[in-house]
Amino acid sequence: MSIVNVKELLESGIHFGTAASMWHPRMKPYIYGKRNAIHILNIRETVRGLIQAYYYAAKLGKANKTLLFVGTKRQARDVIRDAARAAGMPFVAERWLGGTLTNFETVRASIRRLDEIERNMGSAEYARESKKVQARDGRERRRILRNLEGVRTMSKLPDAMFVVDPQKEMSAVREAQRLGIPIIGLVDTDTDPELVNLAIPGNDDGIRAIQAVIKVVLDGLAKGRADQVTRSEPVAPVAASV
């Protein structure tokens, strides 16, 4: 089975860029042409980026590494959330909280506080707490979950990050760059591809296009994990002859 289905990619509209007047000059090598004042991306370059992302994700999967999925724009939120959960990976889909990476210990402290609140709520004695205390804890729990639910199980900094629209997620990108965390990015024609280490040129506003890209990344992770299991699978003992 091929890594990328070009027909499905085209049907997803991944080759439709942004208005030509909004383009970023560094995207020129990835642009095929222009139609009705809209830039059209070169699908060959998209396929090239996807294949590179597939093999990189496979490498991460084989080494049991962590890939943080980031996409807070409306079109990406549900796709990012569902994909990360399916892969057992951390994600940020609502709002990037400043310092999520660069101030990671503070983030972990907030998550420990969340764990403490939920332990208290689950105890028999909690029912005897005042309504004021219960309301306060409920608000605090909702606030922490809203901001940090997707990174709750991320016990260490991620090994890499996948971003939908690096321009939109500039805070996340800058933090990853500062820490030397490699970035895979779905990059539209209005974004600087040099913001990321591995650019996948494509439409970052279409839900189907985002889904098509993330599917390839998930397939890569799954392939890497499958290779890991196959390699480390113990050999069954040979039964002793009677």
N, C-alpha and C positions, 0 to 999 in steps of 0.2 A: 504494500500500500504506500502511495506517495505521501510525503510529508505535507505538501500543500496542494489543495485542489483549486486550480486557477479559475475554473468556471464558478465555483462557489464564492471565491474572492470577488470576482467581477459582479456577481449577483448581489453581494453584500454592499456594493458601492464604495469599496475601499479605495478606489482610484480617484474619487472626487475630492479635490483639495478645497481650499478656501478661495475667496475672491482674489483675483490676480493682483488687485491693488494692495492687498494686505500681505503679500508673500515676503518670506525672508530670503535674502539673496543666497545664503548658504544652502538653501534647498534646491538650487538650480540643477545640480546633477541628478536629482530624483524626479524632475518634472518632465513629462512627455510633451505637453503642449497646453493649449488654452481653448476653452469652448464657452461661448457666451459669458466672457469675462470671469470664468472660473478656471483655475488651474487643474489640469489632469495629471495625476501622478503616473510615472512609468511603472507598470505592474511588474516588470522584470526586477526592478529595484526592490519592490515590496516583497516579492518572492525571495529574493536574495537575503533580505533582512530577516524574513521569517525562518528561513532554513538555518541561518546563523543562530537565531534565538532558540530554535528547537534543539540544536546540538548543545548550546550553552545550558539550557534548562535540563537537558539529559545529564550533562556533566554534574550539575548541582544535585539532581536527584540521585545519581549513582553515589555521590560522596555524602549523601544525607545532609545536605546544606539547606539553609533557610532562604526562601525568596519572599520578600515583602511586596504585596500587591497594593498599589496606590492609585486611586481614581475617585475624586470627590465631585466631579461634574455630574449633573443630573443624569446624563445618558450612560454614564459608566458605573454609577454606584451599585446597582443591583448585580450587574455582570461581575464586577470586582468581588463583591461580597460572596456571591454564589461560587465563583471559580476558586477563590481562596479557601473557602470552607470545604469544597470538594477535594482540594489538594492537601488539606490539613496545614495550610500556610497562614501566616498573619496578614492582616489587611488594614487599610485605612480607607473608608468609603464615605464618611460624613464630613469630617473636618480634620485638617492636619494641625495637631496641637504643637505649637512651637517647642522645640527641644525633645521631640519624640525620640530622636536618635542622639543628638548632642548632649542632652540632659537625661540620659536613659535611667539613671539611678532614681531621679525624682519621679519619673513615670512609673518605675517599679514600686516606689513607695505608695503612689496613688492606687496601684493595683492591689497591693497588700492591704491598704485601707478598705478597698472594695470587698476583698475576701473577708476581712474582719466584720464589716457591716452585715454581710450575708450569713456569716456564722452566727452572729448575734440574732439576726432575724429568724434563723432556724431553730433557736433554742426555746425550750418551754417557758423559761423565765421572761422572754421578750414580750410576751402578751401582757405582762404586768407593767411594762414601761408606759409612761405618759403618752398621750396622743401627740404632744408637741415633739417629744423625742422620736417617735415613730415617723412623724411627718418629715422631720429634719433628716433622718437617716434615709428615708425614701427619696427625698430630693437629691441628696448627695450621691446615692447609688445610681440614680438615673443620669446624673451629670457625668459621673465617671464612665458609666457604660456607654453613653453617647459618644464620648471622646476616645475611649480606649478599649472598647469591646473587642475590636479586631486584633489588638496586640496583647491581649490579656495573657495569652499563653507563650508569648515571646520572651523567653528567659534571658536571652542575650541579643546583641545586635545582629541584624540579618547579614547574610553573606552576600546578598545581591538584592536589587529592587526592580520591580516592573512598574512602569508609570504610564498611565494614559494621559497625554497632553502635558509634557514637561513644563511648558510655559505656564499653564494653570497651576501646576504643583511646584512652583519655583522654590517655596520654602523647604519642601521635602528634598528636592534636587540639591539645593545648596547644602543641606545637612549631610546628605549622602556623599557629596563631593568632598566636604571637609573631612569626613572620616575615611575616605578612600573606598567607599562601598560602590561596586560596579552597578551601573544603571542600564536596564533595557527600556527603551521608550517607544511608544506609538507616537510618531511625530508627523504632524500635518504641515502643509506648505507655509503656514504663518509662524513656524517655530524654528529656532536655531537647532539643527541636529547635533551640534557639538556640545549641547547640554548633557548628552547621554553618551555612554560608552558604546552601545549597540543600538543604532536607530532602525526602526521599522517604519518606513515612510507609508503613511496611510491616513485615511479619513478618521479623525478622532471624535467626530460628532455623531456618527451613525451607530446606533446600538448593534446592528447586525455586523458592521465592520469591526467594532470592538470585540464582539463575540468571536468572530472568525480569527482574529489575532490571538486572543487569549486561549482559544482551543488548541492552537499549535503549541503554545507555551506549556499548557497542561499536558498535552501529548508527550512533549519532550521530558517533562518531569516524570511522567508515568513510565516512559521507556527507560530512563535512568534508574528508577527504583526497581523495575523488573530485572534489569541487568545486575543490579546489586544483589537481589534475592537469588537469582540463578547462580551467581558466582559464589555466594556464601552458603548456599544450601548444603547441609552436611550429607555426606555419602552414607546411604543406609548400610548398616553392618551386615556382613555376609553371615548367613546362618551356619553354625558349626555342623559339620557332617556327623551323622549318628553312626 
